[in-house]
Amino acid sequence: MSLLKPQRIEDFIITLLAQGSLKNSQLLAELSIKKRILKKSSEHQSVFQSQKVFVYSAFR
């Protein structure tokens, strides 16, 4: 599993879905909401990075 450094959180989630690892639709909804909020404000880049780390560690 080569998900050590996902470039974009979208790619990472798509990879997880393709592997059947992500079945929690509530988590998907939350991530989608957070992604939309973060996309609106570039000052949250560090928060976005920590989200990627959190999602990755949640499915290790």
N, C-alpha and C positions, 0 to 999 in steps of 0.2 A: 504494500500500500504506500504509494509515493505522494502523501499529502502533507509533507513536512512544511512546504512554503507555498501555500496557495496564493496566486497572484491577485485574484479577486474573490470576494466572498460568494458571488454568484456561481463562479466556476466550481468552488469548493462544495457548495450545496448541491449543485447538479451532479457532481461526482458521487457524493454520498447517496443521492437519490438513485443514481444508476446502479449503485452497489446494493440498494435496498436497505441501507443503514439508517435512513431517516424516515421513520414512520409516524412521528408525532406531529400531526397537523397543527396543533396549537403552537409548537415550537416554530414551525414554518411560518405561521401567521405572525408571530412575534418578530421573527427575523425580518420578514418582509416589511413590517411597520418600521422597525428600527432602521432598516436599510433606506427606506424612503425619507425618514427624518434626517438621517446622516447625509444623504445625498444632497439635501437642501443647504447644508452648511459645511463648507470645506474646513472651517476651524475645528471640526470634530474629528479630524483625521486620526488623532491618537486614540480616541474612543473607538473608532472603526477598527483600528488595528487590534485593540484589546478584545473586541467582539470576535474577530477571526480566531484569536488565540483561545478564547473561551469555547467557541463552537468546536474547534479542533480537539481541545482537551476533553470535551464532553463525550466525544465519540472515539477516543483512543482505545 
